[in-house]
Amino acid sequence: MSHARLAIMHEALSVERLSEAIESDVRSAAEGCGGIASFVGVVRATHKGRTVRHLEYEAFEPLAVNVFRRIEQEIKEHWPLAAIGIHHRVGRLAVGEASVVVVAATAHRAEAFQACRYAIERVKQIAPVWKHEFFDGGDSWVEGATADPEDATARHEALTRACA
């Protein structure tokens, strides 16, 4: 099953499927694809000392995909030939399941790592995705994106982390 490179997903995420799609986008572009970097965020078994039973993610899908497009454009400003994919899962997720997959492909490995790191930093900063954690004995909402997408300081912080 084919998916858009930038998407909110209701089914299990696949880093392999997204990597193949991204790699094919850059295979014959300019210098081609010399590096593919990926990040897979998974549901942890514990958070702040509490045992996690499961998570539930919610997103306003049209806005989230628009934010992913914005992140893609920001990446193009720094790594013009990069191809990026972002899939974020919504719904109920068990411990160990992937909640977010980011894949970046570039001609050289260093840029692939940087673009991938930048993408996940910006997702955490500005994507309208909310996490509800369910623990043994309770639940809580985790503060999600808090940065203004126009905030140059937040963009600079993401870039600094990506290129450290």
N, C-alpha and C positions, 0 to 999 in steps of 0.2 A: 504494500500500500504506500503510495507516495504522499508526502506531506509538504506543505510550504516550509521554507527554511526558517521562517519566523512565525511561531505559532504557540497558542495555548492548546494543550493536549488533554484529552479526557482518558486516554488509554496509556498503558505503560510506555515509557520512553526508551529509545534505542540509540545509543551513541554510534553504533555501527551504521545504522541506516542514515543518520544525519551526516556522519563523516563521509560516507560514499557520495551523498548528494552534493556536499560542499566541495569535495575533491574534484568531482566532475565539472563543477563550475569554473575552476581555475586551471584545470589540466592543460589547456591549450592557450591560456591567456598570458600574454607577455612572456615572462620567464618560466611560466608553468608553476606547478605545485611542488615545492621542495620540502614543505613542512606543514603538518596538520597537528594542531594542539586541541585538546578537548578537556572539558571540565564536566564532571558529573557530581551534582549535589545529591546526597542521599539522606534519608530520614535516620537520625541518630537514635540509639536506644535510651540515652539519658540526656537530660538538659537541666542545667543548674541543680544537679544532684538528685533529680527526680526521674523515675522510670517512665519512659514514654510508651503509651499503648499504641497510639497512632496519631496522624496529623490529618487535618482537612485544609486544603488550599482553596481559596476563592480568588477570582479575578474578574475584572470588567474586561472581557475579551477584546472588543474593538479598540479600547484605549490601550490595553496592554500590547497588542500587536503594533499599534502606532508608536508606542514607546520603543519597542524592539527595532522598528524602522529608524527611529531617531538615533538609537545606539549604533545601528549599522552605518548611518550617515556620519556620525562622529568618528567612527573607526576609519571610514574612508578618508577623513581629513588627515589622519596620522599615518595610515597604512593604505594608500590609494588602491593597491591591487589585491587587498585582502578580500576574502569571501567569508561571511560569518553566518552561523546558524544558531538560533536560540529557540529551544522548546522548553516550556514550563508546564508542568502537569498541574491539574486542578482535580478536586475531589478527595476521596479518602485514600491515604497512603499508609502502608504498614512500615514498620521499622525495616530499613534496608532497601526500600524502594527508591528509585530515582525521582527527585522532584524537579530538577532542572538539568538540562544538558546544553552546553555551549561548545561549538566547534568553530575554529578559525583555521583557514588555510591561506598560506602565502608562499612566495617563492623561496623564502629563507626561514629557518626554524625560529630564530630570535623574534622576528616579527609575528610569527604565528602564536608564540607564547604570550607576547605582549598584547596582541589584539584579543586573544581569548580571555586573559586576565582583566583587561579593560572592560570587556563586555559583561562579565559577571559582576564586577564592581558596580557598573552602572545599573544593571538589573536590580541589585540590592538597594541602590540609592533611589531609583526613580520609577521602577515598574509597579503598576497598581495590582499587586498580588498580595494577598493576606493569608497568614498562617494561624491556624487554630490548633493548639497542642492539647492532647488529651493524655493525662498522667494517671497513675494509680492514685486515686483519691482526689481528683480534680481536673480542671482544664484552665487554659488561659490563651488569650490572643497575644501573639507576638507582634510588636511594633514592626510594621513593614516600611516601605519606602517613605522617606521623610524629606528628601532633598527636592528642591524646585528644579525641574529639568533645565531651566535657564541659568541656574546658579553656576557661574564660572569657577567659583572656588571648589564646588563639589566635583566638577569635571576635572579640574586640575588635580584634586586629591586622587581620583580614580586613575588618571594618567600616571601620576607619581607612583602609585602602588603597582601599576601594570609594568612600569619600566624600571622598577627597583632592582 
